[in-house]
């Protein structure tokens, strides 16, 4: 029942060791490898972390073809926020998380599997550490 989990969790971590620990934790919770993503402000760093931690990069299958094509023309920040939005992260949370990545933090996302449109978001996403708005 690996794909039975429908909730999304977003953890912000500081280094590759914490990425690996969080990926492992998500796997033990039952998330399929294909639904655990790593995201940083640097594409090469994201690729290296994904390759070295059994995580994935957010790709066309998750973000949709239209978003993937539009991302070619977007700034790095806009592209990162679009990738997060495709997984159901709200616009405000995507902006906050992108600022975290500006500070060299790393996102580890366990995705529930539901694709979201441009103005939709998932109000039940769990964020760690918790943020007070």
WOBELHU-V831336 format. One record per backbone hydrogen bond with DSSP energy under -1.0 kcal/mol. NH is the residue of the N-H (numbers start at 1). CO is the residue of the C=O. Records with the same first field share a line. If there is no record, write none. Layout:
# WOBELHU-V831336
NH=CO  CO
This chain:
# WOBELHU-V831336
4=1
9=110
10=126
11=108
12=128
13=106
19=15
20=16
21=17
22=18
23=19
24=20
25=21
26=22
27=23
28=24
29=25
30=27
31=26
35=32
36=33
37=109
38=56
39=107
46=42
47=43
48=44
49=45
50=46
51=47
52=48
53=49
56=36
63=59
64=60
68=64
69=65
70=66
71=67
72=69
73=70
79=75
80=76
81=77
82=78
83=79
84=80
85=81
86=82
87=84
88=85
89=84
94=90
95=91
96=92
97=93
98=94
99=95
100=96
101=97
102=98
104=101
105=100
106=13
107=39
108=11
109=37
110=9
111=35
116=86
122=88
125=122
126=8
128=10
